[in-house]
Amino acid sequence: MDINEFKRSVETDKGRILTHQFFITESIYKSFQECSGDMNPLHTDVTFALKKGFRERVMYGNILNTFVSYFVGECLPTQDVIIHSQDIIYKKPVYMNDRLHLEAKIDGIYESVRVVEFSFKFINQDSQIVARGHIQIGLL
Amino acid sequence: MEKVEILTRVQDIFRDLLDDESIVLTSETMADDVEGWDSLTHIQLIVAIEKSFKIKFTSREILSWKNVGEMIDNISLK
């Protein structure tokens, strides 16, 4: 896709903001656990999580990075994309069955090198920002 | 802005992105002279330079550069 065409297609009523909804399910949790092999008790043992001050098992923070991957790979106007870099800061714990609203705002489009930068935030069903970060993608 | 000032600022960007404080750029420096200056890093460098100097290059300009000196010349004309 031509970068100007990309620019035009991401112009929305809200400005250059793209959104998507995600839901933390048991299946996603299990799949991530299997993929990562991370059995840390904070994520697997409710008694341990309660003792540490959380209300239940804390979901893996990097599940949110898999949502970012989905967003870049599947929610943009073109699939001709590659992630150059991404960072994330966790603000609040995420729990099973949380509904997360991803809001990604385009911060910059660098036409000469076909690069687009986003800042993003995940907001839970209680309107709390649970994570925020940045993504830089290249258009292939 | 003086070219020497631009060169210093560009050098800082290179050092930051390539995590190498020993990088010293001159007008004659080319990509092969700097370890880690590959195609992906080149894209990151362009983005960082455009942001830092609040300028925009065209792809034609970028392709025309033979060394750092030509990049600095280009920035100075913006």
Backbone of each chain as ProteinMPNN parsed JSONL, in Angstrom:
{"seq_chain_A": "MDINEFKRSVETDKGRILTHQFFITESIYKSFQECSGDMNPLHTDVTFALKKGFRERVMYGNILNTFVSYFVGECLPTQDVIIHSQDIIYKKPVYMNDRLHLEAKIDGIYESVRVVEFSFKFINQDSQIVARGHIQIGLL", "coords_chain_A": {"N_chain_A": [[0.849, -1.198, 0.0], [0.497, 2.203, -0.81], [2.027, 4.885, 0.96], [0.65, 7.274, 1.239], [-1.92, 6.521, 0.672], [-2.323, 4.888, 2.839], [-2.25, 6.842, 4.836], [-4.565, 8.291, 4.21], [-6.487, 6.331, 4.65], [-6.437, 5.936, 7.37], [-7.503, 8.124, 8.507], [-9.918, 9.049, 10.679], [-13.167, 9.74, 12.122], [-12.54, 10.496, 14.652], [-10.079, 11.597, 14.426], [-6.687, 10.612, 13.939], [-7.065, 7.988, 15.186], [-7.211, 4.668, 16.126], [-9.133, 1.841, 17.083], [-9.72, -1.117, 19.065], [-11.348, -3.974, 20.484], [-10.618, -6.187, 23.162], [-10.695, -9.348, 24.877], [-9.994, -10.98, 27.82], [-9.647, -14.253, 27.983], [-10.037, -17.607, 29.32], [-8.982, -19.378, 27.535], [-7.145, -17.8, 26.078], [-5.398, -17.14, 28.141], [-4.426, -19.702, 28.865], [-3.253, -20.5, 26.469], [-1.219, -18.612, 26.215], [0.26, -19.213, 28.452], [1.151, -21.772, 27.869], [2.681, -21.261, 25.636], [4.652, -19.514, 26.621], [5.673, -20.82, 28.836], [5.766, -19.898, 31.365], [5.288, -20.298, 34.645], [4.995, -18.85, 36.92], [3.929, -18.23, 40.26], [2.36, -15.964, 40.7], [0.794, -15.754, 38.508], [-0.483, -18.156, 38.451], [-1.329, -19.176, 40.872], [-3.821, -18.638, 43.02], [-3.901, -18.233, 45.798], [-1.332, -17.375, 46.41], [-1.312, -15.011, 44.899], [-3.292, -13.525, 46.234], [-2.08, -13.215, 48.704], [-0.083, -11.497, 48.016], [-1.397, -9.198, 47.621], [-3.131, -8.904, 45.496], [-6.308, -9.278, 43.828], [-6.931, -11.609, 42.578], [-5.52, -14.202, 40.464], [-2.939, -12.719, 38.587], [-3.036, -11.678, 35.284], [-0.828, -12.571, 32.582], [1.371, -10.007, 31.693], [2.393, -9.82, 29.168], [0.475, -10.822, 27.514], [-0.903, -8.68, 26.628], [0.883, -7.651, 24.826], [0.639, -9.507, 22.836], [-1.844, -8.822, 21.941], [-1.265, -6.358, 20.858], [0.264, -7.213, 18.755], [-1.709, -8.519, 17.266], [-3.294, -6.314, 16.642], [-1.585, -4.793, 14.977], [-1.07, -6.634, 12.962], [-3.588, -7.341, 11.996], [-5.539, -5.317, 12.159], [-4.973, -2.97, 10.858], [-5.123, -0.834, 7.911], [-3.747, -2.178, 5.949], [-2.07, -5.296, 5.334], [0.531, -5.358, 4.816], [2.82, -4.983, 6.626], [5.365, -4.464, 9.139], [6.62, -4.906, 12.416], [8.773, -2.635, 13.863], [9.614, -1.7, 16.351], [8.565, -1.803, 19.781], [7.131, -0.72, 22.832], [6.081, -1.042, 26.244], [4.291, -0.003, 29.113], [3.205, -1.073, 32.204], [0.365, -0.283, 34.05], [-1.713, -1.001, 35.702], [-2.934, -4.066, 37.212], [-4.085, -6.81, 35.18], [-6.895, -8.894, 34.913], [-8.466, -12.183, 34.747], [-11.109, -12.426, 32.387], [-11.285, -9.728, 31.994], [-12.258, -6.909, 30.068], [-10.774, -5.29, 27.484], [-10.067, -2.194, 26.042], [-8.462, -1.147, 23.273], [-6.729, 1.681, 22.344], [-5.274, 3.282, 19.799], [-3.159, 5.774, 18.758], [-2.063, 7.653, 16.008], [1.105, 8.922, 16.003], [3.055, 9.835, 14.324], [3.891, 10.008, 10.844], [6.222, 8.887, 8.662], [7.057, 9.524, 5.713], [9.209, 9.28, 3.928], [10.647, 7.03, 4.654], [8.693, 5.19, 4.955], [7.424, 4.732, 7.455], [5.416, 4.359, 10.371], [4.348, 5.696, 13.426], [2.873, 4.853, 16.494], [1.133, 5.764, 19.514], [-0.17, 3.992, 22.237], [-2.911, 2.886, 24.307], [-4.293, 0.684, 26.747], [-7.465, 0.242, 27.988], [-9.43, -0.704, 30.721], [-12.581, -2.359, 31.633], [-13.439, -0.82, 33.718], [-12.768, 1.706, 33.099], [-10.108, 2.263, 33.574], [-6.732, 2.988, 32.803], [-4.741, 0.439, 31.892], [-2.389, -0.18, 30.706], [0.173, 1.357, 28.746], [1.865, 2.47, 25.753], [4.188, 2.361, 22.963], [4.42, 1.937, 19.411], [6.356, 1.189, 16.609], [5.996, 0.903, 13.218], [6.819, -0.492, 10.015], [5.966, 0.036, 6.628], [5.672, -2.433, 4.243]], "CA_chain_A": [[0.0, 0.0, 0.0], [1.199, 3.485, -0.843], [1.919, 5.493, 2.301], [-0.398, 8.309, 1.215], [-3.185, 5.779, 0.749], [-2.402, 4.49, 4.245], [-2.616, 8.047, 5.596], [-5.991, 8.599, 3.97], [-7.371, 5.311, 5.205], [-6.479, 5.956, 8.844], [-8.199, 9.327, 8.961], [-11.247, 8.674, 11.153], [-13.924, 10.856, 12.699], [-11.888, 10.888, 15.903], [-8.683, 11.908, 14.13], [-5.949, 9.397, 13.58], [-7.144, 7.063, 16.318], [-7.788, 3.376, 15.78], [-9.497, 1.139, 18.32], [-10.136, -2.513, 18.974], [-11.729, -4.531, 21.794], [-10.067, -7.505, 23.456], [-11.302, -9.989, 26.03], [-9.049, -11.957, 28.381], [-10.371, -15.509, 28.227], [-9.267, -18.748, 29.833], [-8.261, -19.951, 26.395], [-5.991, -16.931, 25.802], [-4.492, -17.323, 29.288], [-3.791, -21.024, 28.758], [-2.398, -20.512, 25.275], [-0.014, -17.831, 26.485], [1.033, -19.97, 29.452], [1.8, -22.879, 27.175], [3.666, -20.679, 24.728], [5.764, -18.9, 27.364], [6.198, -21.734, 29.846], [5.887, -19.137, 32.613], [4.366, -20.813, 35.655], [5.177, -18.053, 38.137], [2.685, -18.341, 41.042], [1.514, -14.761, 40.603], [-0.134, -15.982, 37.393], [-1.079, -19.5, 38.465], [-1.749, -19.6, 42.223], [-4.662, -17.57, 43.561], [-3.521, -17.983, 47.2], [-0.108, -16.558, 46.337], [-1.682, -13.68, 44.391], [-4.014, -12.839, 47.317], [-1.076, -12.887, 49.726], [0.717, -10.378, 47.506], [-2.216, -7.991, 47.543], [-3.973, -8.849, 44.296], [-7.6, -9.878, 44.154], [-6.92, -12.955, 41.998], [-4.307, -14.385, 39.656], [-2.678, -11.614, 37.663], [-2.786, -12.19, 33.937], [0.503, -12.25, 32.051], [1.393, -8.698, 31.03], [2.72, -9.919, 27.744], [-0.725, -11.098, 26.709], [-1.242, -7.404, 25.978], [1.741, -7.506, 23.643], [0.08, -10.325, 21.745], [-2.951, -8.026, 21.393], [-0.637, -5.348, 19.99], [0.63, -7.95, 17.546], [-2.948, -8.691, 16.499], [-3.701, -5.0, 16.146], [-0.726, -4.418, 13.844], [-1.181, -7.61, 11.871], [-4.94, -7.598, 11.498], [-6.499, -4.215, 12.273], [-4.571, -1.802, 10.078], [-5.706, -0.886, 6.564], [-2.988, -3.078, 5.08], [-1.313, -6.341, 6.04], [1.937, -5.231, 4.402], [3.44, -4.244, 7.729], [6.302, -5.168, 10.008], [6.893, -4.126, 13.63], [10.186, -2.296, 14.089], [9.859, -1.639, 17.795], [7.37, -1.596, 20.598], [7.389, -0.715, 24.27], [4.832, -1.033, 27.016], [4.401, 0.237, 30.559], [2.007, -1.583, 32.865], [-0.092, 0.65, 35.084], [-2.632, -1.713, 36.62], [-3.015, -5.486, 36.855], [-5.195, -7.277, 34.345], [-7.396, -10.16, 35.459], [-9.288, -13.019, 33.87], [-12.404, -11.9, 31.938], [-11.269, -8.272, 31.761], [-12.49, -6.431, 28.696], [-9.81, -4.213, 27.258], [-10.277, -1.358, 24.865], [-7.172, -0.625, 22.792], [-6.834, 2.936, 21.594], [-3.953, 3.559, 19.211], [-3.167, 7.08, 18.078], [-0.881, 7.825, 15.165], [1.928, 10.059, 16.436], [3.859, 10.365, 13.219], [4.036, 9.226, 9.623], [7.493, 9.279, 8.042], [6.832, 9.043, 4.352], [10.449, 8.971, 3.206], [11.101, 5.677, 4.992], [7.486, 4.373, 5.079], [7.319, 4.356, 8.872], [4.301, 4.953, 11.11], [4.498, 5.509, 14.865], [1.635, 4.947, 17.287], [1.132, 5.57, 20.963], [-1.402, 3.24, 22.498], [-3.265, 2.576, 25.699], [-5.345, -0.309, 26.989], [-8.361, 0.716, 29.047], [-10.288, -1.835, 31.117], [-14.032, -2.116, 31.725], [-13.673, 0.185, 34.76], [-12.2, 2.956, 32.557], [-8.731, 2.47, 34.052], [-5.666, 2.668, 31.852], [-3.955, -0.648, 32.492], [-1.05, -0.181, 30.093], [0.346, 2.274, 27.623], [3.144, 2.226, 25.085], [4.443, 2.885, 21.611], [4.747, 0.953, 18.37], [6.807, 1.743, 15.328], [5.868, -0.111, 12.167], [7.237, -0.137, 8.665], [5.108, -0.491, 5.555], [6.521, -3.221, 3.333]], "C_chain_A": [[0.881, 1.243, 0.0], [0.991, 4.209, 0.495], [0.856, 6.594, 2.35], [-1.791, 7.679, 1.309], [-3.397, 5.319, 2.202], [-2.868, 5.675, 5.088], [-4.103, 8.353, 5.454], [-6.888, 7.59, 4.671], [-7.393, 5.292, 6.732], [-7.084, 7.248, 9.395], [-9.606, 8.914, 9.39], [-11.948, 9.92, 11.703], [-13.239, 11.401, 13.953], [-10.451, 11.352, 15.665], [-7.978, 10.609, 13.796], [-5.892, 8.441, 14.769], [-7.847, 5.786, 15.863], [-8.065, 2.612, 17.069], [-9.821, -0.327, 18.037], [-10.436, -3.014, 20.384], [-11.111, -5.914, 21.96], [-10.699, -8.027, 24.753], [-10.322, -11.048, 26.537], [-9.821, -13.223, 28.747], [-9.429, -16.565, 28.795], [-8.412, -19.341, 28.705], [-7.01, -19.136, 26.055], [-4.935, -17.115, 26.893], [-3.705, -18.627, 29.149], [-2.828, -21.075, 27.573], [-1.103, -19.765, 25.539], [0.894, -18.586, 27.458], [1.811, -21.101, 28.783], [2.94, -22.368, 26.3], [4.887, -20.181, 25.502], [6.432, -19.867, 28.345], [6.339, -21.08, 31.214], [4.824, -19.614, 33.602], [4.534, -20.064, 36.975], [3.861, -18.031, 38.922], [1.794, -17.096, 41.0], [0.438, -14.952, 39.527], [-0.924, -17.285, 37.525], [-1.696, -19.903, 39.809], [-2.516, -18.459, 42.898], [-4.286, -17.23, 45.01], [-2.294, -17.074, 47.26], [-0.464, -15.13, 45.911], [-2.39, -12.866, 45.474], [-3.033, -12.354, 48.389], [-0.242, -11.671, 49.306], [-0.121, -9.122, 47.253], [-3.068, -7.849, 46.3], [-5.277, -9.594, 44.568], [-7.765, -11.276, 43.559], [-5.64, -13.123, 41.202], [-4.155, -13.194, 38.7], [-2.386, -12.225, 36.296], [-1.375, -11.784, 33.476], [0.456, -10.907, 31.328], [1.633, -8.805, 29.54], [1.577, -10.434, 26.882], [-1.106, -9.823, 25.961], [-0.36, -7.16, 24.75], [1.252, -8.375, 22.49], [-1.123, -9.598, 21.121], [-2.409, -6.924, 20.472], [-0.251, -5.998, 18.658], [-0.6, -8.142, 16.645], [-3.373, -7.375, 15.862], [-2.89, -4.625, 14.894], [-0.963, -5.353, 12.658], [-2.54, -7.681, 11.215], [-5.872, -6.385, 11.458], [-6.12, -2.973, 11.464], [-5.118, -1.926, 8.663], [-4.943, -1.781, 5.588], [-2.299, -4.136, 5.932], [0.163, -6.303, 5.658], [2.703, -4.422, 5.441], [4.42, -5.121, 8.488], [6.53, -4.284, 11.235], [8.397, -3.889, 13.734], [10.509, -2.298, 15.581], [8.547, -1.44, 18.528], [7.79, -1.57, 22.054], [6.063, -0.603, 25.006], [5.156, -0.761, 28.486], [3.096, -0.237, 31.172], [1.63, -0.672, 34.023], [-0.952, -0.035, 36.144], [-2.646, -3.189, 36.234], [-4.235, -5.786, 35.978], [-5.584, -8.661, 34.852], [-8.229, -10.916, 34.411], [-10.642, -12.358, 33.618], [-12.436, -10.373, 31.836], [-11.548, -7.993, 30.284], [-11.591, -5.227, 28.489], [-10.085, -3.511, 25.939], [-8.902, -0.812, 24.471], [-7.433, 0.629, 21.969], [-5.431, 3.273, 21.091], [-4.024, 4.838, 18.386], [-1.901, 7.188, 17.236], [-0.148, 9.093, 15.596], [2.709, 10.657, 15.273], [3.874, 9.42, 12.034], [5.265, 9.757, 8.905], [7.526, 8.698, 6.635], [8.11, 8.572, 3.668], [10.937, 7.55, 3.471], [9.923, 4.734, 5.286], [7.325, 3.823, 6.505], [6.123, 5.068, 9.505], [4.529, 4.667, 12.593], [3.153, 5.725, 15.559], [1.986, 5.059, 18.769], [-0.193, 4.865, 21.252], [-1.668, 3.14, 23.99], [-4.344, 1.504, 25.712], [-6.157, 0.194, 28.174], [-9.297, -0.437, 29.418], [-11.752, -1.405, 31.254], [-14.381, -1.113, 32.818], [-13.077, 1.546, 34.388], [-10.804, 3.277, 33.103], [-7.749, 2.143, 32.929], [-4.794, 1.605, 32.507], [-2.552, -0.733, 31.901], [-1.02, 0.873, 28.996], [1.704, 2.022, 26.991], [3.201, 2.815, 23.698], [4.756, 1.732, 20.658], [5.3, 1.725, 17.186], [6.707, 0.622, 14.303], [6.445, 0.426, 10.868], [6.225, -0.709, 7.686], [6.005, -1.193, 4.55], [6.281, -2.841, 1.878]], "O_chain_A": [[1.878, 1.317, 0.718], [-0.089, 4.147, 1.082], [0.236, 6.815, 3.391], [-2.702, 8.222, 1.933], [-4.514, 5.36, 2.719], [-3.753, 5.544, 5.933], [-4.799, 8.634, 6.43], [-7.928, 7.952, 5.221], [-8.286, 4.686, 7.325], [-7.164, 7.435, 10.609], [-10.402, 8.478, 8.559], [-11.374, 11.009, 11.737], [-13.338, 12.585, 14.276], [-9.684, 11.485, 16.619], [-8.612, 9.625, 13.415], [-4.82, 8.129, 15.286], [-8.936, 5.828, 15.291], [-7.312, 2.726, 18.036], [-10.151, -0.706, 16.914], [-9.851, -2.54, 21.357], [-11.082, -6.711, 21.022], [-11.166, -7.26, 25.596], [-9.876, -11.907, 25.776], [-10.568, -13.238, 29.725], [-8.206, -16.43, 28.754], [-7.269, -19.747, 28.917], [-5.95, -19.697, 25.78], [-3.743, -17.23, 26.611], [-2.483, -18.651, 29.297], [-1.731, -21.624, 27.669], [-0.025, -20.21, 25.145], [2.116, -18.6, 27.313], [2.975, -21.346, 29.098], [4.014, -22.966, 26.235], [6.024, -20.402, 25.084], [7.619, -19.738, 28.643], [6.959, -21.643, 32.116], [3.63, -19.371, 33.425], [4.237, -20.611, 38.038], [2.796, -17.839, 38.336], [0.591, -17.189, 41.244], [-0.66, -14.402, 39.612], [-1.905, -17.501, 36.813], [-2.483, -20.847, 39.881], [-1.932, -17.45, 43.294], [-4.347, -16.066, 45.405], [-2.233, -16.135, 48.053], [0.025, -14.161, 46.492], [-2.134, -11.671, 45.627], [-3.145, -11.241, 48.904], [0.24, -10.915, 50.15], [0.377, -8.119, 46.741], [-3.665, -6.797, 46.068], [-5.33, -10.45, 45.45], [-8.635, -12.037, 43.983], [-4.76, -12.264, 41.263], [-5.123, -12.735, 38.094], [-1.596, -13.162, 36.171], [-0.819, -10.784, 33.931], [-0.388, -10.691, 30.458], [1.144, -7.995, 28.753], [1.693, -10.48, 25.657], [-1.567, -9.87, 24.82], [-0.789, -6.551, 23.77], [1.423, -8.03, 21.321], [-1.389, -9.738, 19.927], [-3.011, -6.601, 19.448], [-0.418, -5.413, 17.588], [-0.534, -7.952, 15.43], [-3.76, -7.33, 14.694], [-3.45, -4.196, 13.885], [-1.044, -4.918, 11.509], [-2.658, -8.031, 10.04], [-6.9, -6.429, 10.782], [-6.896, -2.019, 11.405], [-5.534, -3.01, 8.255], [-5.452, -2.101, 4.514], [-1.986, -3.904, 7.099], [0.952, -7.124, 6.125], [3.174, -3.319, 5.166], [4.322, -6.348, 8.482], [6.623, -3.062, 11.116], [9.189, -4.831, 13.698], [11.535, -2.823, 16.012], [7.558, -0.971, 17.964], [8.689, -2.302, 22.466], [5.064, -0.134, 24.462], [6.162, -1.231, 29.017], [2.014, 0.142, 30.724], [2.463, -0.334, 34.864], [-0.914, 0.316, 37.323], [-2.402, -3.534, 35.077], [-5.26, -5.106, 36.039], [-4.731, -9.487, 35.175], [-8.625, -10.383, 33.374], [-11.246, -11.797, 34.532], [-13.498, -9.789, 31.617], [-11.132, -8.733, 29.393], [-11.653, -4.258, 29.245], [-10.3, -4.128, 24.895], [-8.262, -0.101, 25.246], [-8.237, 0.635, 21.037], [-4.52, 3.519, 21.881], [-4.824, 4.968, 17.46], [-0.807, 6.856, 17.693], [-0.704, 10.191, 15.558], [2.985, 11.856, 15.254], [3.87, 8.199, 12.19], [5.337, 10.942, 8.579], [7.952, 7.567, 6.402], [8.101, 7.591, 2.924], [11.568, 6.937, 2.611], [10.114, 3.63, 5.797], [7.121, 2.627, 6.718], [5.855, 6.232, 9.211], [4.86, 3.544, 12.974], [2.41, 6.655, 15.245], [2.997, 4.525, 19.223], [-1.202, 5.114, 20.593], [-0.767, 3.289, 24.816], [-5.187, 1.428, 24.818], [-5.609, 0.527, 29.225], [-9.887, -1.071, 28.543], [-12.104, -0.248, 31.023], [-15.501, -0.603, 32.848], [-12.904, 2.418, 35.239], [-10.379, 4.432, 33.091], [-7.91, 1.16, 32.205], [-4.184, 1.845, 33.549], [-1.641, -1.288, 32.516], [-2.043, 1.226, 28.409], [2.588, 1.433, 27.613], [2.381, 3.648, 23.313], [5.287, 0.696, 21.059], [4.782, 2.776, 16.81], [7.257, -0.463, 14.491], [6.543, 1.635, 10.659], [5.694, -1.801, 7.889], [6.979, -0.617, 4.064], [6.909, -3.404, 0.981]]}, "seq_chain_B": "MEKVEILTRVQDIFRDLLDDESIVLTSETMADDVEGWDSLTHIQLIVAIEKSFKIKFTSREILSWKNVGEMIDNISLK", "coords_chain_B": {"N_chain_B": [[21.55, 27.031, 11.307], [24.842, 25.984, 12.117], [26.937, 23.79, 10.164], [28.688, 22.176, 11.599], [27.5, 22.047, 14.051], [25.16, 20.728, 13.392], [26.254, 18.29, 12.651], [27.254, 17.388, 15.117], [24.884, 17.039, 16.524], [23.627, 15.085, 14.981], [25.473, 13.086, 15.301], [25.123, 12.521, 18.029], [22.601, 11.397, 17.898], [23.134, 9.081, 16.417], [24.855, 7.8, 18.256], [23.131, 7.342, 20.383], [21.094, 5.714, 19.245], [22.541, 3.544, 18.293], [23.701, 2.677, 20.546], [26.368, 3.295, 21.225], [28.838, 5.052, 22.401], [31.247, 5.694, 21.355], [31.182, 6.369, 18.735], [32.268, 8.363, 16.099], [31.475, 10.748, 13.875], [32.273, 11.904, 10.596], [32.366, 14.093, 7.741], [32.951, 12.392, 5.697], [32.161, 9.89, 6.516], [30.684, 6.723, 5.929], [28.022, 4.245, 5.584], [29.202, 1.695, 5.822], [31.303, 2.223, 7.465], [30.445, 2.383, 10.038], [29.712, 0.313, 12.636], [26.883, -1.688, 12.782], [25.223, -0.012, 11.438], [22.845, -0.701, 9.644], [20.25, -1.592, 7.247], [17.773, -1.448, 8.616], [18.441, 0.015, 10.883], [19.144, 2.334, 9.604], [16.665, 3.33, 8.783], [15.574, 3.889, 11.292], [17.342, 5.852, 12.109], [16.837, 7.909, 10.263], [14.186, 8.543, 10.924], [14.579, 9.43, 13.562], [16.245, 11.643, 13.124], [14.602, 13.272, 11.517], [12.64, 13.83, 13.416], [14.122, 15.099, 15.451], [15.168, 17.402, 14.196], [12.907, 18.468, 13.254], [12.082, 18.195, 10.547], [11.382, 17.097, 7.166], [12.372, 14.53, 5.025], [12.665, 13.566, 1.562], [12.203, 10.438, -0.137], [13.829, 10.353, -2.326], [15.826, 12.213, -1.763], [17.101, 10.922, 0.377], [18.08, 8.625, -0.851], [19.987, 9.739, -2.425], [22.178, 10.423, -0.894], [25.629, 10.006, -0.318], [27.353, 9.909, 1.715], [27.847, 10.885, 5.199], [28.313, 13.602, 5.157], [26.84, 14.571, 2.96], [24.317, 14.105, 3.891], [24.257, 15.888, 6.035], [24.541, 18.305, 4.649], [22.11, 18.308, 3.326], [20.324, 18.503, 5.485], [21.008, 21.013, 6.416], [19.986, 22.642, 4.476], [17.291, 22.626, 4.852]], "CA_chain_B": [[22.423, 26.244, 12.175], [26.132, 25.646, 11.501], [27.033, 22.36, 9.822], [29.373, 21.444, 12.666], [26.478, 21.857, 15.086], [24.271, 19.665, 12.881], [27.016, 17.039, 12.723], [27.289, 16.973, 16.525], [23.547, 16.562, 16.909], [23.417, 13.819, 14.278], [26.352, 12.105, 15.966], [24.444, 12.127, 19.274], [21.498, 10.505, 17.524], [23.776, 7.802, 16.079], [25.361, 7.179, 19.486], [21.988, 6.9, 21.168], [20.399, 4.603, 18.587], [23.425, 2.384, 18.147], [24.257, 2.362, 21.876], [27.826, 3.296, 21.101], [29.328, 6.42, 22.659], [32.544, 5.926, 20.709], [30.995, 6.728, 17.316], [32.672, 9.716, 15.694], [31.1, 10.948, 12.476], [32.873, 12.994, 9.82], [31.64, 14.262, 6.475], [33.249, 11.26, 4.798], [31.672, 8.617, 7.072], [29.657, 6.001, 5.163], [27.373, 3.199, 6.383], [30.135, 0.587, 6.092], [32.292, 2.626, 8.484], [29.842, 2.372, 11.376], [29.186, -1.007, 12.951], [25.477, -1.689, 13.175], [24.432, 0.876, 10.58], [22.255, -1.532, 8.596], [19.087, -0.971, 6.601], [16.734, -1.127, 9.598], [18.958, 1.135, 11.692], [19.091, 3.522, 8.743], [15.288, 3.841, 8.884], [15.424, 4.475, 12.643], [18.135, 7.088, 12.141], [16.113, 8.936, 9.5], [13.033, 8.962, 11.737], [15.086, 10.207, 14.708], [16.754, 12.93, 12.621], [13.431, 14.08, 11.137], [11.995, 14.288, 14.659], [14.998, 16.012, 16.181], [15.318, 18.682, 13.484], [11.559, 18.859, 12.803], [12.142, 18.331, 9.089], [10.966, 15.904, 6.429], [13.14, 14.224, 3.818], [11.977, 12.747, 0.573], [12.984, 9.214, -0.347], [14.841, 10.657, -3.344], [16.955, 12.852, -1.063], [17.813, 9.91, 1.175], [18.812, 7.737, -1.766], [21.083, 10.465, -3.094], [23.321, 10.631, -0.002], [26.727, 9.036, -0.439], [28.049, 9.88, 3.008], [27.23, 11.715, 6.238], [28.428, 15.0, 4.736], [25.707, 14.92, 2.084], [23.137, 14.155, 4.771], [24.347, 17.144, 6.79], [24.237, 19.364, 3.676], [20.66, 18.256, 3.101], [19.649, 19.032, 6.692], [21.285, 22.459, 6.523], [19.164, 23.343, 3.472], [15.868, 22.53, 5.21]], "C_chain_B": [[23.705, 25.862, 11.423], [26.216, 24.132, 11.233], [27.71, 21.541, 10.923], [28.414, 21.127, 13.814], [25.518, 20.719, 14.679], [24.976, 18.311, 13.019], [27.051, 16.498, 14.159], [25.95, 16.38, 16.951], [23.249, 15.212, 16.248], [24.264, 12.722, 14.932], [25.724, 11.605, 17.274], [23.309, 11.145, 18.99], [22.052, 9.113, 17.184], [24.206, 7.069, 17.354], [24.225, 6.594, 20.312], [21.354, 5.654, 20.542], [21.253, 3.345, 18.49], [24.082, 1.969, 19.467], [25.777, 2.31, 21.842], [28.348, 4.737, 21.202], [30.639, 6.723, 21.939], [32.4, 6.351, 19.236], [31.41, 8.181, 17.083], [32.378, 9.845, 14.201], [31.931, 12.066, 11.864], [32.057, 13.108, 8.541], [31.82, 13.052, 5.562], [32.685, 9.93, 5.295], [30.562, 8.03, 6.195], [29.118, 4.857, 6.033], [28.345, 2.075, 6.75], [31.146, 0.925, 7.189], [31.749, 2.519, 9.906], [29.206, 1.007, 11.638], [27.722, -0.893, 13.399], [24.591, -0.78, 12.331], [23.916, 0.06, 9.384], [20.972, -0.875, 8.085], [17.991, -0.582, 7.611], [17.173, 0.048, 10.476], [18.891, 2.438, 10.894], [17.706, 4.177, 8.819], [15.085, 4.537, 10.23], [16.175, 5.807, 12.739], [17.404, 8.222, 11.417], [14.936, 9.477, 10.321], [13.506, 9.853, 12.887], [15.592, 11.581, 14.259], [15.586, 13.84, 12.216], [12.746, 14.657, 12.379], [12.835, 15.368, 15.326], [15.073, 17.387, 15.524], [13.971, 19.24, 12.991], [11.558, 19.147, 11.3], [11.605, 17.047, 8.462], [11.885, 15.749, 5.229], [12.209, 13.591, 2.8], [12.83, 11.493, 0.383], [14.083, 9.459, -1.374], [16.071, 11.299, -2.7], [17.794, 11.803, -0.335], [18.667, 9.022, 0.278], [20.019, 8.416, -2.398], [22.332, 10.614, -2.204], [24.382, 9.548, -0.203], [27.48, 8.903, 0.881], [27.341, 10.825, 3.983], [27.253, 13.195, 5.833], [27.257, 15.44, 3.871], [24.403, 14.956, 2.878], [23.107, 15.489, 5.523], [24.019, 18.342, 5.873], [22.734, 19.48, 3.463], [19.9, 18.859, 4.28], [19.82, 20.538, 6.742], [20.437, 23.27, 5.548], [17.686, 23.378, 3.828], [15.426, 23.788, 5.984]], "O_chain_B": [[23.663, 25.471, 10.257], [25.651, 23.319, 11.964], [27.366, 20.383, 11.157], [28.508, 20.081, 14.456], [25.127, 19.883, 15.493], [24.377, 17.323, 13.444], [26.895, 15.297, 14.382], [25.891, 15.363, 17.642], [22.691, 14.313, 16.876], [23.82, 11.584, 15.09], [25.786, 10.416, 17.585], [23.088, 10.192, 19.738], [21.504, 8.098, 17.612], [23.955, 5.874, 17.511], [24.337, 5.501, 20.867], [21.108, 4.663, 21.23], [20.749, 2.227, 18.591], [24.899, 1.049, 19.511], [26.39, 1.384, 22.372], [28.306, 5.513, 20.248], [31.09, 7.869, 21.915], [33.394, 6.655, 18.578], [30.962, 9.094, 17.775], [32.959, 9.141, 13.376], [32.254, 13.051, 12.529], [31.159, 12.302, 8.297], [30.946, 12.733, 4.756], [32.728, 8.938, 4.567], [29.637, 8.728, 5.777], [29.684, 4.541, 7.08], [28.308, 1.564, 7.87], [31.768, 0.035, 7.769], [32.515, 2.56, 10.87], [28.275, 0.601, 10.942], [27.385, -0.101, 14.279], [23.369, -0.772, 12.482], [24.463, 0.119, 8.283], [20.654, 0.257, 8.45], [17.363, 0.469, 7.484], [16.388, 0.949, 10.771], [18.615, 3.504, 11.444], [17.583, 5.399, 8.907], [14.507, 5.621, 10.304], [15.706, 6.757, 13.365], [17.359, 9.353, 11.903], [14.716, 10.685, 10.404], [12.912, 10.897, 13.157], [15.381, 12.573, 14.956], [15.581, 15.029, 12.532], [12.328, 15.815, 12.393], [12.323, 16.417, 15.716], [15.045, 18.411, 16.206], [13.902, 20.318, 12.401], [11.097, 20.195, 10.85], [11.404, 16.043, 9.145], [12.146, 16.709, 4.504], [11.112, 13.141, 3.131], [14.02, 11.483, 0.698], [15.148, 8.846, -1.304], [17.208, 10.974, -3.044], [19.022, 11.796, -0.418], [19.814, 8.708, 0.595], [20.955, 7.754, -2.847], [23.419, 10.898, -2.707], [24.083, 8.355, -0.251], [28.158, 7.904, 1.126], [26.36, 11.479, 3.629], [26.322, 13.942, 6.133], [26.742, 16.547, 4.028], [23.501, 15.737, 2.576], [22.063, 16.132, 5.629], [23.312, 19.267, 6.274], [22.166, 20.571, 3.423], [18.955, 19.627, 4.097], [18.881, 21.261, 7.074], [20.198, 24.456, 5.773], [16.909, 24.081, 3.182], [14.263, 23.897, 6.373]]}, "name": "protein", "num_of_chains": 2, "seq": "MDINEFKRSVETDKGRILTHQFFITESIYKSFQECSGDMNPLHTDVTFALKKGFRERVMYGNILNTFVSYFVGECLPTQDVIIHSQDIIYKKPVYMNDRLHLEAKIDGIYESVRVVEFSFKFINQDSQIVARGHIQIGLLMEKVEILTRVQDIFRDLLDDESIVLTSETMADDVEGWDSLTHIQLIVAIEKSFKIKFTSREILSWKNVGEMIDNISLK"}
